[in-house]
Amino acid sequence: MSIVRLSIVLSFIFIHPVLFAKGNAKLGKQKSVTCVACHGANGISNSPIWPNLAGQKAQYLVKQLKDFRSGARKEPSMSPMVKPLTDADIENLAAYYSSLKCK
């Protein structure tokens, strides 16, 4: 592979990391039904006390959800919601919310 072609490929990978996310946004949308109560339809919160999830980076969402699940991050309302999620569920939710536009 020529240096030019390699440079183009690597640039594309680093510019578009969402294209290489592990999760499945379609499955994440299906799983997000519970999230809507606080984080709103399409990831836009209904209340100023809950954050918008739309447009967040997938890696950030994965870390936060796993921290809630493990107890590393404590929030009385989030921990029980995240506890039953599998790693795949978390990856899918992150893929879904990171694919949405924040308004």
CYANA upper distance limits for C-alpha pairs under 8 A (distance plus 0.5 A):
  1 MET  CA      5 ARG  CA      6.93
  1 MET  CA      6 LEU  CA      6.90
  2 SER  CA      6 LEU  CA      6.65
  3 ILE  CA      7 SER  CA      6.53
  4 VAL  CA      8 ILE  CA      6.80
  5 ARG  CA      9 VAL  CA      6.76
  6 LEU  CA     10 LEU  CA      6.61
  7 SER  CA     11 SER  CA      6.49
  8 ILE  CA     12 PHE  CA      6.71
  9 VAL  CA     13 ILE  CA      6.86
 10 LEU  CA     14 PHE  CA      6.81
 11 SER  CA     15 ILE  CA      6.47
 12 PHE  CA     16 HIS  CA      6.47
 13 ILE  CA     17 PRO  CA      6.54
 13 ILE  CA     20 PHE  CA      8.39
 16 HIS  CA     20 PHE  CA      8.15
 17 PRO  CA     21 ALA  CA      7.25
 18 VAL  CA     58 ALA  CA      8.05
 18 VAL  CA     95 ALA  CA      8.27
 18 VAL  CA     98 SER  CA      8.21
 18 VAL  CA     99 SER  CA      8.18
 21 ALA  CA     58 ALA  CA      7.88
 21 ALA  CA     95 ALA  CA      7.03
 22 LYS  CA     91 GLU  CA      6.78
 22 LYS  CA     92 ASN  CA      8.15
 22 LYS  CA     95 ALA  CA      7.94
 23 GLY  CA     28 GLY  CA      8.15
 23 GLY  CA     88 ALA  CA      7.42
 23 GLY  CA     90 ILE  CA      8.38
 23 GLY  CA     91 GLU  CA      4.89
 23 GLY  CA     92 ASN  CA      4.57
 23 GLY  CA     93 LEU  CA      7.83
 23 GLY  CA     94 ALA  CA      7.41
 23 GLY  CA     95 ALA  CA      5.56
 23 GLY  CA     96 TYR  CA      8.38
 24 ASN  CA     28 GLY  CA      6.66
 24 ASN  CA     91 GLU  CA      7.80
 24 ASN  CA     92 ASN  CA      5.19
 24 ASN  CA     93 LEU  CA      8.33
 24 ASN  CA     95 ALA  CA      6.43
 24 ASN  CA     96 TYR  CA      7.54
 25 ALA  CA     29 LYS  CA      6.58
 25 ALA  CA     92 ASN  CA      6.01
 25 ALA  CA     93 LEU  CA      7.24
 25 ALA  CA     94 ALA  CA      8.18
 25 ALA  CA     95 ALA  CA      5.29
 25 ALA  CA     96 TYR  CA      4.38
 25 ALA  CA     97 TYR  CA      8.17
 25 ALA  CA     99 SER  CA      7.81
 26 LYS  CA     30 GLN  CA      7.07
 26 LYS  CA     92 ASN  CA      8.19
 26 LYS  CA     96 TYR  CA      7.26
 27 LEU  CA     31 LYS  CA      6.79
 27 LEU  CA     89 ASP  CA      8.50
 27 LEU  CA     92 ASN  CA      6.44
 27 LEU  CA     93 LEU  CA      8.08
 27 LEU  CA     96 TYR  CA      8.36
 28 GLY  CA     32 SER  CA      6.55
 28 GLY  CA     89 ASP  CA      7.34
 28 GLY  CA     90 ILE  CA      8.47
 28 GLY  CA     91 GLU  CA      8.29
 28 GLY  CA     92 ASN  CA      4.69
 28 GLY  CA     93 LEU  CA      4.55
 28 GLY  CA     94 ALA  CA      7.71
 28 GLY  CA     95 ALA  CA      7.22
 28 GLY  CA     96 TYR  CA      5.60
 28 GLY  CA     97 TYR  CA      8.36
 29 LYS  CA     33 VAL  CA      7.86
 29 LYS  CA     92 ASN  CA      8.38
 29 LYS  CA     93 LEU  CA      7.26
 29 LYS  CA     96 TYR  CA      6.29
 31 LYS  CA     89 ASP  CA      7.79
 31 LYS  CA     93 LEU  CA      7.39
 32 SER  CA     36 VAL  CA      7.06
 32 SER  CA     93 LEU  CA      7.17
 33 VAL  CA     37 ALA  CA      8.41
 35 CYS  CA     39 HIS  CA      6.21
 35 CYS  CA     40 GLY  CA      7.69
 36 VAL  CA     40 GLY  CA      4.82
 36 VAL  CA     41 ALA  CA      5.87
 36 VAL  CA     42 ASN  CA      8.28
 36 VAL  CA     43 GLY  CA      7.65
 38 CYS  CA     45 SER  CA      6.76
 38 CYS  CA     46 ASN  CA      6.86
 38 CYS  CA     47 SER  CA      7.83
 38 CYS  CA     50 TRP  CA      6.87
 39 HIS  CA     43 GLY  CA      5.96
 39 HIS  CA     44 ILE  CA      6.36
 39 HIS  CA     45 SER  CA      4.61
 39 HIS  CA     46 ASN  CA      6.81
 39 HIS  CA     47 SER  CA      8.40
 39 HIS  CA     50 TRP  CA      6.68
 39 HIS  CA     51 PRO  CA      7.03
 39 HIS  CA     52 ASN  CA      6.49
 39 HIS  CA     53 LEU  CA      7.27
 40 GLY  CA     44 ILE  CA      5.40
 40 GLY  CA     45 SER  CA      4.89
 40 GLY  CA     46 ASN  CA      5.74
 40 GLY  CA     52 ASN  CA      8.31
 41 ALA  CA     45 SER  CA      8.00
 42 ASN  CA     54 ALA  CA      7.09
 42 ASN  CA     97 TYR  CA      8.21
 42 ASN  CA    100 LEU  CA      7.50
 43 GLY  CA     52 ASN  CA      6.01
 43 GLY  CA     53 LEU  CA      5.21
 43 GLY  CA     54 ALA  CA      4.98
 43 GLY  CA     97 TYR  CA      6.97
 43 GLY  CA    100 LEU  CA      8.03
 43 GLY  CA    102 CYS  CA      8.33
 44 ILE  CA     51 PRO  CA      8.30
 44 ILE  CA     52 ASN  CA      5.27
 44 ILE  CA     53 LEU  CA      7.04
 44 ILE  CA     54 ALA  CA      6.73
 44 ILE  CA    102 CYS  CA      7.65
 44 ILE  CA    103 LYS  CA      7.99
 45 SER  CA     50 TRP  CA      6.52
 45 SER  CA     51 PRO  CA      6.53
 45 SER  CA     52 ASN  CA      5.49
 45 SER  CA     53 LEU  CA      8.21
 46 ASN  CA     50 TRP  CA      8.05
 52 ASN  CA    102 CYS  CA      8.17
 53 LEU  CA     97 TYR  CA      6.31
 53 LEU  CA     98 SER  CA      8.05
 53 LEU  CA    102 CYS  CA      8.48
 54 ALA  CA     97 TYR  CA      5.35
 54 ALA  CA     98 SER  CA      6.45
 54 ALA  CA     99 SER  CA      7.84
 54 ALA  CA    100 LEU  CA      5.48
 54 ALA  CA    101 LYS  CA      6.27
 54 ALA  CA    102 CYS  CA      5.50
 55 GLY  CA     97 TYR  CA      6.66
 55 GLY  CA     98 SER  CA      5.11
 55 GLY  CA     99 SER  CA      6.80
 55 GLY  CA    100 LEU  CA      5.74
 55 GLY  CA    101 LYS  CA      5.65
 55 GLY  CA    102 CYS  CA      5.60
 56 GLN  CA     60 TYR  CA      7.55
 56 GLN  CA     61 LEU  CA      7.37
 56 GLN  CA     97 TYR  CA      7.19
 56 GLN  CA     98 SER  CA      5.55
 57 LYS  CA     61 LEU  CA      6.94
 57 LYS  CA     94 ALA  CA      8.18
 57 LYS  CA     98 SER  CA      5.91
 58 ALA  CA     62 VAL  CA      6.63
 58 ALA  CA     91 GLU  CA      8.24
 58 ALA  CA     94 ALA  CA      5.19
 58 ALA  CA     95 ALA  CA      6.30
 58 ALA  CA     97 TYR  CA      7.97
 58 ALA  CA     98 SER  CA      5.82
 59 GLN  CA     63 LYS  CA      6.73
 59 GLN  CA     94 ALA  CA      7.91
 60 TYR  CA     64 GLN  CA      6.71
 61 LEU  CA     65 LEU  CA      6.52
 61 LEU  CA     94 ALA  CA      5.98
 62 VAL  CA     66 LYS  CA      6.56
 62 VAL  CA     90 ILE  CA      6.52
 62 VAL  CA     91 GLU  CA      6.74
 62 VAL  CA     94 ALA  CA      6.48
 63 LYS  CA     67 ASP  CA      6.53
 64 GLN  CA     68 PHE  CA      6.69
 64 GLN  CA     73 ARG  CA      7.98
 65 LEU  CA     69 ARG  CA      6.65
 65 LEU  CA     82 VAL  CA      7.14
 65 LEU  CA     90 ILE  CA      7.26
 66 LYS  CA     70 SER  CA      6.58
 66 LYS  CA     82 VAL  CA      8.47
 66 LYS  CA     87 ASP  CA      8.48
 66 LYS  CA     90 ILE  CA      8.10
 67 ASP  CA     71 GLY  CA      6.41
 67 ASP  CA     72 ALA  CA      5.32
 67 ASP  CA     73 ARG  CA      5.54
 68 PHE  CA     72 ALA  CA      6.72
 68 PHE  CA     73 ARG  CA      5.36
 68 PHE  CA     74 LYS  CA      6.57
 68 PHE  CA     75 GLU  CA      7.71
 68 PHE  CA     78 MET  CA      7.19
 68 PHE  CA     79 SER  CA      5.71
 68 PHE  CA     82 VAL  CA      7.11
 68 PHE  CA     83 LYS  CA      8.21
 69 ARG  CA     79 SER  CA      6.26
 69 ARG  CA     80 PRO  CA      8.38
 69 ARG  CA     82 VAL  CA      5.85
 69 ARG  CA     83 LYS  CA      5.35
 69 ARG  CA     85 LEU  CA      8.43
 70 SER  CA     83 LYS  CA      8.30
 71 GLY  CA     79 SER  CA      7.69
 74 LYS  CA     78 MET  CA      8.39
 74 LYS  CA     79 SER  CA      7.33
 75 GLU  CA     79 SER  CA      6.46
 76 PRO  CA     80 PRO  CA      7.89
 77 SER  CA     81 MET  CA      7.55
 78 MET  CA     82 VAL  CA      6.70
 79 SER  CA     83 LYS  CA      6.43
 80 PRO  CA     84 PRO  CA      8.14
 81 MET  CA     85 LEU  CA      8.50
 85 LEU  CA     89 ASP  CA      6.12
 85 LEU  CA     90 ILE  CA      6.97
 86 THR  CA     90 ILE  CA      6.85
 87 ASP  CA     91 GLU  CA      6.71
 88 ALA  CA     92 ASN  CA      6.56
 89 ASP  CA     93 LEU  CA      6.60
 90 ILE  CA     94 ALA  CA      6.59
 91 GLU  CA     95 ALA  CA      6.62
 92 ASN  CA     96 TYR  CA      6.67
 93 LEU  CA     97 TYR  CA      6.66
 94 ALA  CA     98 SER  CA      6.36
 95 ALA  CA     99 SER  CA      6.66
 96 TYR  CA    100 LEU  CA      7.34
